[in-house]
């Protein structure tokens, strides 16, 4: 394995870029609270570990090389993101009283892990990332099992650390973030962003 520290720096820069995982973590932290954000983060990290194992044993390569499989993952992931965004906007529209909001938050809390997990798992870009980014830090002709596994776990840990900090910061300014007007604005923005990510993913051309 080559340039591990450079790999870590590159991972940090990539993780800091906003994406669907950040959007869904933001939504669940605002709606459910810190616990919802942490459950979402755990779901995302579990999906990243699956992507790591897939890259190690070559399943990601099969998905990337097969136009059909790649398209299936792409469109299923896109539909799921649009569904989450539409669901967020619909829930925002139907909020009427505080008890209903609390009941909804309790329900949403149960699905935070699933939302984080599926948002990441059904994103074919993550599989492409693992197969195009990781090999750049492996010696040519060497065994890739341990290096891929190490880098995948490292990326997952760095992702978890970033989300822990991000969710903590959101929670620290919760007094402002939990104002009804602020929540409506933020949920509206994140719902729109999720739909945007879904449409962007669906409309991107598959390259093989």
C-alpha positions, 0 to 999 in steps of 0.5 A: 500500500502506498501513500496512506497519509495522502489517502487519509487527506483525500478521504477527509476532503471527499467526506466533507463534500455535501452529498445524499448521506449528509442531507439525510443525516441533517434531516433526521437530526433536525426531525428526530434529534441527535439520536436520529442523526447517530442512527443515520450515521450508523446505517451509512457506516454499515453500508460503507462496510458492505461496499468495502467487502464488495470491493474486496471480493470483486462484486463492485467490479461486476456491478460497474462493468455490467450496464444492466446491474449498474442501471438497476442500482442507479435507478433504484437509488434515485427513486429512493432519494426522490421518495425520501425528499418527497416524504420530507416535503409532504410531512412538512406540509402536513404538520399541524400540532406539536403532538403530531410532530412528536408522534411523527418524530418517534416513527421517523426515529425507527427508520433513521438507520434504514434511511442512512443504510439504503441511501448509501447502499443504493448509490452506485457512485460509492461502488465506483468510488471504491473501485476507482479511488482505492486502487490508486494507493495500492502497489501494482501487482500486489495482493489487494485484499488487505489494502482494500480492506484497510482503506475501506475501514479507514474511510468508514471510520473517518466518515463516522468521525465527521458525522459525529462532529457534524451531528454534535454541532447541529445539536449544539445549536438546537435551540435555534434549529428547533424553532418551528420556522427554522425547522420548516425552512431546513426540512424544506431545503433538505427535502428539495436537495434529496429530490435533486440528488435523486434526479441528478443520479437518474439523469446521469449517463452510464459510462462503460 
